[in-house]
Amino acid sequence: MDPATRLEQVCDVEAMRRINRDHRRFKIDRSVVSALAEPRAKGDTLIGKGAAFRSKGKWYQYSFTCRAAPGRLRVLSFEYKLGYEIPETQWSQHGLYQ
């Protein structure tokens, strides 16, 4: 797997883990860091303003900063801010699904 894809995947997994832990009302089963806007990478750090996660059949926007270890196999720090619920009418344009 190429390093850019590995960074996105490790940050997706960390987002699900962290948000589920911090906000018990969510039951996240999917995260897409590039859902609404492409994140930007700076070394081993990925910064995104248009990420989305799915919980209980609904999608929600979030922004994040994810710093991974060299090799991009584990996350060293992850900060995020929850956003709005994404209306179902917008799901298809962003490649989101039920």
Secondary structure, 3 states (H helix, E strand, C coil): CCHHHHHHHHHHHHHHHHHHHHCCCCCEEEEECCCCCCCEEECCEEEEEEEEEEECCEEEEEEEEEEECCCCCCEEEEEEEEEEEECHHHCHHHCCCC
